[in-house]
Amino acid sequence: MRKSLVRVVQEKGIKDQRVLKALEQVPRHFFFEKAFLEQAYQDKAFPIGEGQTISQPYTVAYQTELLEVQPSDKVLEIGTGSGYQCSVLLQLTPQVYTIEYNEVLYHKALKQFKIMGLQPHTYLGDGSEGLPQHAPYHKIIVTAGAPIIPKTLLTQLTIGGKLVIPVGDTGVQKMLRITRVDQEEFTKEEYDNFKFVPLLGKQGWK
Ligand code: SAM
């Protein structure tokens, strides 16, 4: 089932073989509520409780491809949710920091990581301001829709580091990739439109 999901995602345009392999390695049904278990290998987002969702596999692959994760990268994920995206990132680098705002989901994800023997650095809190105590990061991925590009996230990138973030109103967001060229200079690339749950917190939606 994982192999056929990978084929679907590949047919939709994901090319990076390392990303496709990472997707194939992670059992997505581990992150599902019982009611949706049989649909775990569909290329769709599903509810995970608390009004939140596990992202569509294509979206996970899309953001991961844009991040261009290298094995020595330190990566920050904002919005742990079910833990699925984080588990995919852990196939590409052992240094993954992930932060979740919702306490119930945070504890659920912790339990899941333990069951799977995965060891990301997990935090409960407002990730719209990043995770300054462990900055800088080579890569930052935001898995909720932001109203703006939070400036604090830009300052937490290494030179050459990349931020992948969906930005726009709550109905639709454009996927952006920001690269830190040097201390003060950044480039911005625009990609496809997506629909994410809102990024909450100080730099998110009120
Ligand atoms: N990456 C997740 C996965 O693989 O299941 C999907 C995440 S879901 C689409 C978005 C998540 O972002 C939700 O769990 C939500 O609680 C979280 N979130 C929203 N605002 C946040 C914030 N300011 N800091 C951290 N997490 C936040």
Residues whose N, C-alpha, C, O or C-beta is under 5 A from the ligand:
A	BS01	SAM	Q52 T53 I54 S55 I78 G79 T80 G81 S82 G83 Y84 Q85 C86 I99 E100 Y101 N102 L105 G125 D126 G127 S128 T143 A144 V197 P198 L199 L200 G201 G204
